[in-house]
Amino acid sequence: LTFRFLFGAGEAGAYPNMARIQGAWLPAQSRARAGGLLWLCARWGGAFSPILFGSMLRTFSSDPFRRAVAGTFLEHVATWRLGFYASGLLGGVWVACFWPWFRDNPADKRSVNAAEFDLITAGRTSAPLAAHDRAPGLFIALFTSPSLWAIAGLYICASFGWSFFVSWMPRFLKDVHGVTFAKSEWMTALPLFFGGIACLVGGVLSDALVRRTDNKRLARAIFPVSGYLVAAVAMISIRFVHSPQAATVLLCVAAGAFDFGQGANWASIVDIGGRYAGTATGFINMVGNLGNSAQPYIGALIFNHLGWNALFLVYAAAFCAAASMWLFINPNHRFYPEPHPLPQCFEVLQDGANRQPSHSVQQSRIKIND
């Protein structure tokens, strides 16, 4: 329990940080595509991790590996522990490479040229955010934002339906269709695989629709709403099929439709969060996870008393409830008042084709503060 708590505490900053990075490093017209790519990686990580980790464990338990570590302290370490050690080591390598390379602000990254910086900052209306700046009344605005509460409600409802793919699916295939856990490995991975593709496709289409119509609310809402409704129909239809292959196809449709709006949802959080996209994402994660903590109990209660068909009906209802949350979400407005327009003096000085990032940013900050 202690290690799981520490893991969760360390992991909690991941998505808020990604939202803030996305807001700082990407132009507004690319946010849904970037969010789709982010969620594609997340979904594929979930799809392939069991397969990769299982292969890793088989390698560690193989005779060649055991002969190679004979006589060392690794000889008597359990295989599953070796898998955890290897995973943690890969994370450490990533941090060692990422830390010296990354910069919070693209203006501080010397490899970002003037044209790229202009593309990133085009159309922005607020001054750059210093590391510890906080607008007056920020948390009051945060906890009273209808859009953020609606997005949090959306994630509670939608993730309740999506939880089937990472919890009940193997048991469903075994109990209803006679597919053992060992043989359902790829069946359980396929919905996440196609869901990842749908994340990226939906994000790209959402950004394209924003550019074509200049109607951000429509371009963001249409993909999650249509996706959730299709996912609801697919979940209801599972009760009428009689083969594991047909059930897997419908589950792939449901997962893909669910994820079709993930890029648009994510871009909307960044749009509404603005300079405080990380704070907004943290709020949504907090509310969402508090709600999600009851999911295992509720799912088990429905299943144990009413069976599979009732569980699928509840999942479909949850997807419909998630779609209805878009009645209250408006990605055109920040959740906080915008106090400062971006002044004309915030121009990064150029030396030929190259910028002088640190010096220029410091000058700009001084001018803004003055």
ZAKEDO-585404 format. One line per 10 residues: number of its first residue (from 0); their letters; for each residue x, y, z of C-alpha. Coordinates in steps of 0.02 Angstrom, whole numbers, plus 50000, padded with zeros to 5 digits. Layout:
N
NUM = A = X/Y/Z; ...
END
This chain:
370
0 = LTFRFLFGAG = 50000/50000/50000; 50143/50119/50039; 50229/50090/49873; 50065/50104/49777; 50029/50269/49866; 50201/50335/49822; 50182/50276/49643; 50015/50364/49628; 50084/50524/49707; 50227/50525/49584
10 = EAGAYPNMAR = 50115/50484/49437; 49985/50616/49482; 50085/50757/49405; 50104/50674/49236; 49947/50731/49146; 49941/50907/49224; 50122/50930/49170; 50083/50867/48995; 49937/50989/48983; 50046/51134/49034
20 = IQGAWLPAQS = 50185/51080/48914; 50059/51065/48774; 49993/51240/48810; 50169/51314/48816; 50249/51222/48671; 50113/51201/48540; 50007/51322/48439; 49821/51320/48478; 49775/51244/48310; 49876/51086/48347
30 = RARAGGLLWL = 49812/51046/48522; 49684/50912/48479; 49807/50822/48365; 49940/50827/48500; 49813/50768/48630; 49764/50626/48514; 49946/50575/48495; 49969/50582/48683; 49820/50469/48714; 49872/50353/48573
40 = CARWGGAFSP = 50035/50323/48667; 49939/50298/48829; 49819/50173/48751; 49956/50078/48661; 50054/50074/48821; 49906/49989/48903; 49882/49873/48754; 50060/49813/48737; 50125/49824/48916; 50053/49655/48971
50 = ILFGSMLRTF = 50126/49574/48815; 50297/49658/48835; 50303/49627/49022; 50254/49445/48998; 50394/49426/48870; 50514/49507/48992; 50464/49386/49129; 50484/49237/49014; 50658/49299/48970; 50707/49318/49153
60 = SSDPFRRAVA = 50646/49143/49192; 50731/49062/49042; 50879/48944/49064; 51003/49054/48966; 50968/49204/49079; 50975/49099/49237; 51143/49028/49184; 51206/49205/49146; 51164/49270/49321; 51220/49112/49413
70 = GTFLEHVATW = 51332/49158/49558; 51270/49339/49567; 51143/49419/49684; 51015/49409/49544; 51015/49220/49549; 50893/49211/49694; 50784/49361/49649; 50606/49317/49597; 50567/49340/49413; 50426/49465/49443
80 = RLGFYASGLL = 50544/49571/49549; 50671/49572/49407; 50532/49635/49293; 50495/49778/49413; 50681/49820/49429; 50701/49825/49239; 50548/49936/49218; 50609/50056/49352; 50782/50061/49273; 50708/50109/49104
90 = GGVWVACFWP = 50615/50250/49190; 50776/50310/49270; 50864/50311/49101; 50721/50413/49027; 50733/50543/49167; 50922/50556/49148; 50901/50595/48962; 50748/50707/48979; 50803/50819/49122; 50951/50908/49038
100 = WFRDNPADKR = 50863/50916/48869; 50691/50986/48910; 50644/51169/48947; 50479/51229/49018; 50475/51379/48901; 50516/51363/48715; 50599/51534/48724; 50732/51456/48837; 50771/51318/48712; 50911/51372/48596
110 = SVNAAEFDLI = 50864/51247/48461; 50695/51333/48439; 50721/51458/48298; 50626/51620/48272; 50502/51550/48146; 50457/51405/48260; 50438/51521/48409; 50323/51636/48309; 50218/51486/48258; 50202/51427/48439
120 = TAGRTSAPLA = 50150/51598/48506; 50041/51654/48361; 49869/51714/48416; 49904/51711/48602; 49822/51846/48705; 49907/51828/48875; 50078/51867/48940; 50197/51723/48977; 50173/51638/49144; 50317/51640/49266
130 = AHDRAPGLFI = 50350/51484/49369; 50253/51537/49525; 50130/51666/49459; 49950/51647/49516; 49804/51755/49466; 49701/51832/49608; 49551/51722/49648; 49619/51580/49543; 49555/51439/49653; 49384/51518/49674
140 = ALFTSPSLWA = 49371/51526/49484; 49436/51347/49473; 49306/51274/49590; 49162/51374/49515; 49195/51342/49331; 49046/51254/49249; 49155/51195/49105; 49285/51113/49218; 49153/51030/49325; 49067/50967/49168
150 = IAGLYICASF = 49231/50895/49101; 49263/50813/49269; 49088/50738/49264; 49121/50682/49086; 49276/50587/49140; 49187/50507/49287; 49049/50440/49176; 49155/50397/49025; 49293/50312/49123; 49162/50206/49212
160 = GWSFFVSWMP = 49114/50132/49044; 49294/50122/48985; 49347/50030/49143; 49273/49871/49070; 49420/49854/48950; 49550/49852/49089; 49452/49756/49219; 49306/49645/49166; 49349/49602/48987; 49459/49447/49019
170 = RFLKDVHGVT = 49329/49375/49139; 49188/49412/49015; 49278/49318/48876; 49310/49173/48994; 49139/49160/49076; 49029/49196/48925; 49132/49136/48777; 49249/49008/48855; 49412/49097/48808; 49543/49068/48943
180 = FAKSEWMTAL = 49651/49208/49011; 49804/49139/48922; 49715/49141/48754; 49631/49310/48775; 49793/49410/48786; 49778/49482/48610; 49588/49498/48619; 49603/49611/48770; 49742/49713/48686; 49647/49747/48523
190 = PLFFGGIACL = 49518/49872/48594; 49658/49977/48668; 49755/49965/48505; 49610/50029/48399; 49565/50154/48534; 49739/50229/48518; 49719/50249/48329; 49549/50332/48357; 49628/50455/48480; 49746/50519/48347
200 = VGGVLSDALV = 49620/50518/48203; 49490/50611/48307; 49617/50739/48364; 49676/50774/48187; 49497/50793/48124; 49450/50907/48268; 49594/51025/48232; 49550/51023/48047; 49369/51067/48086; 49423/51210/48199
210 = RRTDNKRLAR = 49526/51283/48057; 49387/51259/47929; 49238/51322/48030; 49319/51434/48161; 49188/51361/48279; 49289/51285/48419; 49143/51226/48523; 49067/51128/48378; 49235/51061/48321; 49278/50999/48496
220 = AIFPVSGYLV = 49105/50933/48545; 49055/50834/48391; 49189/50700/48408; 49167/50650/48591; 48977/50662/48582; 48962/50555/48426; 49095/50436/48491; 49010/50408/48659; 48842/50375/48576; 48918/50246/48458
230 = AAVAMISIRF = 49010/50166/48605; 48845/50154/48699; 48760/50065/48553; 48909/49945/48536; 48905/49901/48721; 48717/49865/48716; 48740/49757/48560; 48867/49642/48644; 48726/49548/48730; 48659/49491/48560
240 = VHSPQAATVL = 48817/49409/48490; 48868/49229/48522; 49051/49212/48473; 49209/49283/48553; 49263/49354/48385; 49102/49453/48364; 49109/49513/48544; 49289/49570/48518; 49240/49666/48361; 49103/49758/48454
250 = LCVAAGAFDF = 49221/49795/48598; 49348/49865/48475; 49210/49975/48402; 49161/50033/48576; 49340/50071/48627; 49379/50159/48463; 49220/50263/48471; 49253/50309/48653; 49428/50369/48610; 49374/50461/48453
260 = GQGANWASIV = 49344/50615/48560; 49493/50603/48676; 49601/50725/48577; 49459/50853/48573; 49424/50831/48759; 49607/50855/48800; 49624/51009/48688; 49472/51083/48774; 49552/51063/48945; 49708/51152/48881
270 = DIGGRYAGTA = 49600/51289/48799; 49496/51318/48956; 49649/51305/49069; 49753/51429/48969; 49903/51485/49070; 49844/51369/49210; 49815/51214/49105; 49912/51109/49230; 49803/51170/49374; 49644/51138/49275
280 = TGFINMVGNL = 49701/50962/49230; 49747/50926/49411; 49574/50981/49466; 49489/50869/49338; 49600/50722/49386; 49561/50749/49570; 49372/50754/49545; 49377/50614/49417; 49480/50498/49525; 49375/50530/49679
290 = GNSAQPYIGA = 49224/50478/49576; 49315/50333/49496; 49365/50261/49664; 49188/50192/49680; 49189/50108/49509; 49253/49936/49562; 49122/49924/49699; 48979/49985/49588; 49029/49872/49444; 49041/49719/49557
300 = LIFNHLGWNA = 48874/49761/49640; 48785/49770/49472; 48868/49614/49405; 48840/49507/49560; 48656/49551/49574; 48602/49576/49392; 48732/49494/49279; 48824/49541/49120; 48678/49613/49021; 48636/49738/49157
310 = LFLVYAAAFC = 48819/49787/49172; 48829/49825/48985; 48669/49928/48996; 48744/50031/49137; 48903/50057/49037; 48799/50119/48890; 48704/50238/49005; 48870/50303/49072; 48929/50342/48896; 48767/50436/48859
320 = AAASMWLFIN = 48786/50535/49020; 48964/50579/48970; 48902/50643/48801; 48772/50754/48888; 48911/50844/48984; 48957/50936/48825; 48799/51042/48847; 48895/51134/48984; 49072/51140/48912; 49132/51294/48821
330 = PNHRFYPEPH = 49314/51286/48760; 49305/51467/48700; 49320/51539/48876; 49457/51523/49006; 49402/51473/49180; 49492/51627/49250; 49484/51811/49196; 49622/51863/49076; 49705/52013/49161; 49843/52057/49038
340 = PLPQCFEVLQ = 49843/52058/48848; 50006/52008/48769; 50099/52174/48747; 50187/52223/48588; 50351/52231/48682; 50348/52042/48702; 50449/52017/48546; 50595/51899/48553; 50746/51989/48485; 50826/51910/48334
350 = DGANRQPSHS = 51007/51905/48280; 50996/51860/48097; 50904/51693/48088; 50944/51648/48270; 50862/51709/48429; 50949/51753/48591; 50825/51663/48704; 50877/51696/48882; 50925/51879/48858; 50769/51915/48755
360 = VQQSRIKIND = 50650/51832/48877; 50728/51924/49023; 50708/52091/48933; 50527/52050/48892; 50487/52001/49071; 50563/52163/49135; 50460/52265/49011; 50300/52173/49057; 50330/52197/49242; 50367/52383/49215
END
